[in-house]
Amino acid sequence: MVRETTRRRVLQMSGGALLLGLGGASASAQEDGEPLEPDTRIVLEALTEGWRGVEPQEIADQDNPTLTLQEGESYEIGWEEGDGAAHNIELVDDNDEVVDDYQTEEATEGGEDQFIRFDAAPEIAEYVCRVHPQTMRGEIAVQ
């Protein structure tokens, strides 16, 4: 069986030093491979065509930004704004399975109940909107 080399695999092999924008997603502003500071609140705008980075500044205005995080550190991720369509956010592993119940309910408006507090762990591979998984998906690199 031929296994596709994904951006996540490249990150794992390179220790996160190389970030590529594949499949229409933007490369992260964290191109130096530096992870976000612990306790960072990651805010995304939920648009059917993809997640758009809002905060922190390192991901602002990027589509489906790759998030580089420190293993074992706490972060918060979610969305406050959207296009009025139903969305949710889930943290999933390489098999597209939700990790440690890190998911929100579907909603048409963002807000505090659309945020997840989590500890960065190697099994977390991506963040995804289950309603729009082909377009609203971004990678998570845990160092």
Salt bridges, closest charged atoms under 4 A:
ASP39 OD1 - ARG117 NH2 2.51
ASP63 OD1 - ARG52 NE 3.09
GLU76 OE1 - ARG41 NH1 4.00
GLU80 OE2 - ARG41 NH2 3.49
ASP83 OD1 - HIS87 NE2 2.82
GLU90 OE1 - ARG130 NH2 2.80
ASP94 OD1 - ARG8 NE 3.16
ASP94 OD2 - ARG9 NH2 3.58
ASP96 OD2 - ARG130 NH1 2.88
ASP96 OD1 - ARG137 NH1 3.07
GLU112 OE2 - ARG41 NH2 2.99
GLU126 OE1 - ARG137 NH1 2.86
GLU139 OE2 - ARG7 NE 3.30
